[in-house]
Amino acid sequence: MNTFKYQTEWTKEYQKSNWSMPVYPVIADTRFEAGLKVGDTVKRRYRTNPIFANDLGTDGSYTVQNYTEGEESFTISKQKEATVRIVKPDVLHTDLDVTRSYGRQFSNAIFNEIDGDTLNALRAGAGQTLDDGSLGGTAGNALTVGIGNIADLPVIAMEKFMGANVVYNNNLRFGKLAYEDYGGMLCWILPPQVWSVIQKYIIARGTPLGDNATVNGYRGMFGDFNLFISNNLPFAASLALSVNPTDGDTITIKGVTLTFKSTVDAGVTAGQVKIASTAALTVANLVAFLNAPTTTVADATNAGYNSIGSSTVVENGFTINKSDALHGLVATNNTTSVGIVMKGTGKVTLSSSFTSASNLFTAATQYVASFFTVAKNVSLAVRQDPEIYENQVSGKIARDYTMWTVYDNKVFQDQARATILLKVRADATGFTTYSNVHA
């Protein structure tokens, strides 16, 4: 008989968290923050007409040209929070600093939200594009990045910058200055899958130039650009839906399955979507659902869907709400297709099962956004720095810990010219999907 006594020993610290590192401090211009509150508007003026040099008349006469101005603006409106409730008896078994640990998680969650949102603003506001058509393929399609074309990309980007008269500072290198001093530094923000291609390209070169490039690669340079790797880049895709689905057809986005039904069963089965009287109306109904996935709409001729509610899905080993899995998704109605953008995710795995072969996620248009830009090139106003609040829960030995922030962002016209959206094709199975879900 085993008479040994065993005891349970708790370690003195939590396991490490693996959060994505935000890049927005490098690319964001935050000079608009002082004195702003929710509802305030930031405005910038711009000239709406060019001025030309004309010939001066022999009698000293000159031609008066029109001078007009326009304005762009954004309103401080984005409010985010992260909250947990800590029940005192639950933490008595350990001397770990629970509040400090959650404070770090709150900070990571909030800052990564700002990062993903800022990068998506860069995607939406980019004034130039680099895609498959830029290298002789089909314009509008995403570009498959490989060793054969990786060296072309920073060269094409520099040509586009020079052709647009973008003001940049080619002498700045990241690592020795305060964030606010990097204005004009050339930046390439890329997903880890593209970084891998760059490393393979550098390693494969056997020339002296290749050796020098290896040093530059180690320093975070490729061509003229400082490299910043991000797992918070936006993902975009298009669901072709020109034929009305059949009852039971499905789509799956990031592990969340939605089922098309002839009749939606009044909130019973999560994720059901009504098949409307035409494909175009079904597209409209699906878009409405994707933009409000925790809402239920009663079955009708051309509307209806069941909330995904509190149903869960497993991602990266964690059980999370399906609504959290789809966080950051915005759908657009393109009549015969549904445009999908997910911010802060990197590559998202998609699949579908349709009776009609015409209905599918279009492979060639699935992309992770990558950017050639200059530092301090997207306007960001963080009016309320993330701050933690402790609230006693009435009638309970517990406290709620809340961190919140207020901010907004925009890419103005002059900033758009200095931003190139590189559409990195992401449908291949070899283009690995990574998760930003961490604890």
N, C-alpha and C positions, 0 to 999 in steps of 0.2 A: 504494500500500500504506500502511495506517495504521500509523505508527511511534510514536504517542503512548503514553506509559506512564501507567497508571492505578493508583491505590492505594485501599485501603479505609480509611476513617476512622471510628472508633467515637466516638459522642457520649459526653459525660462524665456522663450521667445516664440513668436509665430513663425510658421513657414514663410518663405519668401514669396512675394507677389510679383507677377510678371506682366506689368502694364506697358503699353506702347509709349514711346517717348515723343511728346508733342514737338512739332517743328514750327508752330505758329510764332513763337517769340522771334524767330529769325526773319520770317517773311512778312509779319504784320506791322503796319504803321499804327502805333497806339497814341499818337499825339493828340487825339480828339477827346481824351477821357475826362479832363478836368471840368468839374462843374456840371456834368450832365446827369440827368435822371431819366427814369422810365417815361417814355412819351416825348422826350426831347428829340429834336431833329438836327442832324449834321448836314450842312450844305457846302458844296464846292462849286465855284463858278468855272466856266470854260468859254473859250472863244468859238463862235459857231461859223466863222468865215475866214478863209485865208487872206493874207495881205500880200500883194505883189509889188515888185519894183517897176515903176513906169518911167517912160522917157520924160525928162523935164523939158518944157517948151522953150524955144529960143527967147521968148519974151519973159521967161521965168514962171510961166503958168504951170499948174499941176492939176492932177486928177484926184478928187476926193473919193476915197473908197469907203464903203459901208463898214461900220464896226458894230457887231452885235454880240451879245453874250447869252449863254444858257446856263442852267444849273442842274446839278444832280444832288440827290440827298438820300439819307437813310435815317430811320427812326429807331431809337433805342427801345426794343420791344421783347427781346428774348430773355426769358427768366427760367433758370434751371435750378433744380435742387436734388440732393441725395440725402436720405433719412433712414436711420435705423432706430429701433427701440431696444434698449438694453435693460433686461430685468435683473435686478441686483442678485437674487439667489442663484441665478444661472452662472454667475462669474465668481462665486465664492470659492470654487475648487481650485482656482489658479490665481497667482499673483501677477499675471501678465497685465500690461497697461492696455486694457481693452479700448478705452476711449482714444488713446493715441493711435492705436492700430487702425481703428475705423476712421479717424481723422485723415490718415494717410490715404486710405481707400477712397474717402470722399473727394480728397484733392485730386487723386488720379482720375476718378470718374468725371469730375467737373472739367478739369483741364483737357482731358481727352475729348469731351463733348465739344468744348470750344475749338479744339484742334480740328476735329472732323468737320465741324460746321464751317470753319474758316477755309479749309481746303476745298470744300464743296462750293463756297463762294468764289474761289479762284477758278474752279471748273466752269461755273455758270458765267463768269465774267471774262474768261479768256478771250483776247482779241484775235488770236491766231491759233491755227490747228496744225498738227503734224499727225498724219494717219497713213493708211495703206496707199492712198493716192499720191502721197508725197514721195514715194519710192517706186512709182510706176505701176501701182496696183489700182484698186478700185477706190475712188474718193468716197469718203463717208464711212468706209469699213475700218475696223481697228487694225492696227499693224502688229504682225507677229514679229516680236523682237528676238533676234538671234545673233550668234557670233558674226554671221555674214553681213549684218547691217548695223551693228551696235556703234561702230565708229562713225557712221554717217550721221547719226542723230545729233550729237552736239555741234557738228559742222553745219548742218542744215539750220539748226536753231540759231547759231551765231549769224548765219547769212540773213535769216529772217529779222533778227534784232537790228543788224546793220542796215538792212533795207528799209526798216521802219524808223530809223534814226533814234533807236532806244538809247537813252543815256545810262551807261553802266560804268563801273569801276573794275577794271580787269586786274588790279593789283591787290585787291582785298582777298584774304584767305581767312577761313573761319578758325576761331580758337583763341584769339588773344585780346579781343576787344569786347566792350560791353555791347549788349544786343542792339542798343539804339545807334551804335556807330557803324553798323554793317550796311547802311543804305547804299544801293547800287551794286552790291556784291552779286556776282553771277551764281545762280543756284539751279541745281537740277534735283527736284524732289521725285523720288522713284520708289517703287515697291521692292521688297527683297528679292523677288524673282528676277527683276532686271539687274539688280546688283550682282546676282550670281552670273549672269551673262557677261557682265563687264569683267568680273574676276577671271572667268574662263578665257575670255579674249586676251587679257593681259598675260596670263600664265602661258598661253599657247604661243606667244611671240618669242622668238629666239634672237632677235636683233638687239644691238645696244640701245636703240630707241625703246625696245620692249622692256629692257632692264630699267630704264629711266621711268617708263610709264608705270612699272611696278611700284616704284617709290611714290609716284604721284597717287597711285591707287591707294596705297597705304595711308597717305595723307588726306584721303577723301577727295581727290581731284580726278576728273576725267575730261580731257580736252581743257577748255577754259572754265569749266563749271565745278563748283563745290557740290559734292554729293550729300544729300540728306535722305536717309531711308525712312520710310513711314509705313506703318500698318494701318493708318487711319485714312488712307486715300479713298475717294469715292469710287463706287462701282456703278456701271450703267449697262442696261440691257433693253431689248425690245421683244415683246411677245406678239408674234403675228397671230391675229385672230380674225381672219376674213370670212371664215365659215362658222356658223353657229355651232357651239359644242353639242355633244351628245350627253345625255344623262349619265353621270358617272365619270366623265372626263376629269382629269386633275392637272393641277400645276403644283410644283413644290419649290418654295423659295427659302433658302437657308434652313431647311429641315421642316418647314411649316407647309403642310399640304392643304390645299383648298380644292373643294369638289364642286363641280357644276351639276346642278339639279334642275329638273323640270319643275319640281315643287320643293320649296324650302320648308323644312319641318318646324317652323315656328320656334326657333331658338333651342331646339333639342340637340341637334348635332352640330358641334362647333365647326366653323370653316366652310359651310355650304354657301354657294353663290347661285342665284337664280339665273336660268337661261331665259333671256328675254325673247321678244318676238322676232328680232333681227340680230345679226351679229354685231352691228354697230351699237345697238342698245345694250347688248350684253357687255361690250367693251366699256360703255359708260357705267354700267352697274358694277363691273369688276373694279374699275378705277375708284369709284366711290367707296367700295369696301376696303381696298388696299390703303386708301388714305384715312380710313377710320375703322381699323380692324377690330376694335373692342366695342363696336356698335352693332346692334341688331336692327334690321329693317324688315318689317312684315312682308310676307310673300304677296306679290302683286303681278300684274301682267308683265311689266317691264322693270321691276325692282324687287329686291329682297336679298338678304344675306344674314347669316348667323355669326355673331361675334365669336372670335377665338377665345374671348373671355379669359378665364384663369387656367386654361389648358396649358400643358407644358411640353417642352421638347428638351432633349439632352444635347448640349453643345460643349465641346472641349472638356467633357467629363462632368459638367455641371447641369443640374436640372433647373431650367429657367422658364419663365412665362413665354409663350409664343409671341406675345406682344412685345416683349423685350428683344426677342430674336429679330423681329421686324422693325425695331427702333431705327428711325432715320430714313425709312422708305418713303419716297414720294412717287406717285404714279401719275402719268399724264395720258389724256385721251387723244389718240391719233387716228380715230375713226376705225381703221382696219387693224390697228395694233395698239398695244399698251406700252408706253415708255416707262421704264423703271430706273430710278436712281436711288442708291443707298449710300448715305454718307457715313464716313468713319469705319468702314468695314474691310477695305481691300476686296479681294476676289470673293464673290458669293457663288455658292454652288446652286445651280438651277436644274430642274428637270420637268418634264411634262408627259402626260399620257392622253393623247387625243385620238378620236376615231378618224378625223380628217388629217391627212398628212400635211395640209397647208397650215395647220395651226401648230406653232412651235416657237421656242425661244430661238431667235435668229443667231446662229453661231458667230457670224462675221462681225456682228455689232456689239458683242459682249466685250466690255473693256474695263480695265482699271485705269483711272486717270493718273497721269504723271505730268509734271510741269517743269518747263524751263522758264525761269523768271528771274527777277532781281530782288534782293532783300528789301524788306519794308515796302512791299508792293500791293498789299491789300489792307484797306482801312478797317481797323478793329477798335471799338470802344468798349472796354470792360469797365462799366460804371461802378459796379459793386464787386470788389475783389472777393473771391471765395472766402467765406467766413463761417465758422462753426458756431451754432447756437445750441444751448442745452436747455431743454424744457422738462420740468417735472410733470409726470403723468398723474392726473388727479385720481385718487383712490387706489393707486398701485405703487408698489416698491419698484419703480422703473423710471427711466428717463428717455426722452426722445432726443437724439442728436441729429441736427440738420445743418447741412452746408448748402449755401445758395449763392447765386451770382446773377448779375444782370449785364447783358452785353448786346452788341449787334455788329454787323460787318457789311462791307460792300467793296466791290472793285469798280473804281471810277474809270472814266474814259482814258485818261493818261496812263493809268495802271494796266488797263486792258491791253494796250499796245505792247507792253513789256511782259506779257504772259502768253506762253504757248502751251496749249493743251496737247499732250501726246497721248493718243488713245492706244493703250497697250492691250492687244488682244488676249483674252483670258479664258476662252472656252476649253482649251486643250486640257486633258487630264494631267499632263506634265506640268501645267501651270498650277502649282500647289495652292490649295485653299488653306489659309490660316485663320485662327479665331482670335478676336479681341476680348473674349469672355474670360475674365480671370477673377480670382478672389484674393 
